Amino acid sequence: MKKICLIVLMAASAFCVRAQSVEFYGSPKSVISAGALIPEGKKMLWTSGATGGVADSTAQEDSRARFGDTKTQGISILANFEKTLKEKGLSLRDVLMLRVYLAPDKQSGQHDYKGWYDAYAMYFGTAANPTKPIRSTIGIAGLANTNKFIEIELVAVYP
C-alpha cells in the first residue's frame, strides 16, 4: 500500500500513515495525535457524551462504589463505545477523536487524570489497536451525577 510521510515541525518528527485512510500526525512518542486529515467523502459517526454504567449493582444508590473510580468508569465507557462501534460496522481503530470531561472524585476532591490515562492506554496505542486518536481532556467542576467522574464524546470515521 502507498505510504504518505508527514513531518510535524513543532515536534520535529515524522511518521508514515496509510493513504486512503485518516492521516494522523504528531509525535510518535505521544499517546495522542496532534491532528488528523480526513479524506474527502468519508462518512463519520459522532456520539453524545457518555458516562459509565453501574460497576457494582449491590452498592448503595448514592455511593462511589456503585459506579467505581475514574479508571473503572473510563473502561466502562470505552467498552460500551467498542460495542456501539461494532454495531455500526466500525471498531476502535476507526476512532478519530475523543473529548473527555473529568470531574473531581468526591473522595479525594481531585481530578483523576492518571485513572483516565490508564483506562485510555488499555484501548488505544496498543499492539491490538495502534490508533492514537486526537483527544482533549478537560477538567470540569462536576457532572450531573456527582458519583460520575468522567464523560466522553467520540467521533469515528468509516474506512
C-alpha positions, 0 to 999 in steps of 0.5 A, spaced: 500 500 500 502 507 498 505 510 504 504 518 505 510 521 510 508 527 514 513 531 518 510 535 524 515 541 525 513 543 532 515 536 534 520 535 529 518 528 527 515 524 522 511 518 521 508 514 515 500 513 515 496 509 510 493 513 504 486 512 503 485 512 510 485 518 516 492 521 516 494 522 523 500 526 525 504 528 531 509 525 535 510 518 535 512 518 542 505 521 544 499 517 546 495 522 542 495 525 535 496 532 534 491 532 528 488 528 523 486 529 515 480 526 513 479 524 506 474 527 502 467 523 502 468 519 508 462 518 512 463 519 520 459 517 526 459 522 532 456 520 539 453 524 545 457 524 551 457 518 555 458 516 562 459 509 565 454 504 567 453 501 574 460 497 576 457 494 582 449 493 582 449 491 590 452 498 592 448 503 595 444 508 590 448 514 592 455 511 593 462 511 589 462 504 589 456 503 585 459 506 579 467 505 581 473 510 580 475 514 574 479 508 571 473 503 572 468 508 569 473 510 563 473 502 561 466 502 562 465 507 557 470 505 552 467 498 552 460 500 551 463 505 545 467 498 542 460 495 542 456 501 539 462 501 534 461 494 532 454 495 531 455 500 526 460 496 522 466 500 525 471 498 531 476 502 535 481 503 530 476 507 526 476 512 532 478 519 530 477 523 536 475 523 543 473 529 548 473 527 555 470 531 561 473 529 568 470 531 574 473 531 581 472 524 585 468 526 591 473 522 595 479 525 594 476 532 591 481 531 585 481 530 578 483 523 576 487 524 570 492 518 571 485 513 572 483 516 565 490 515 562 490 508 564 483 506 562 485 510 555 492 506 554 488 499 555 484 501 548 488 505 544 496 505 542 496 498 543 499 492 539 491 490 538 489 497 536 495 502 534 490 508 533 492 514 537 486 518 536 486 526 537 483 527 544 482 533 549 481 532 556 478 537 560 477 538 567 470 540 569 467 542 576 462 536 576 457 532 572 450 531 573 451 525 577 456 527 582 458 519 583 460 520 575 467 522 574 468 522 567 464 523 560 466 522 553 464 524 546 467 520 540 467 521 533 469 515 528 470 515 521 468 509 516 474 506 512 
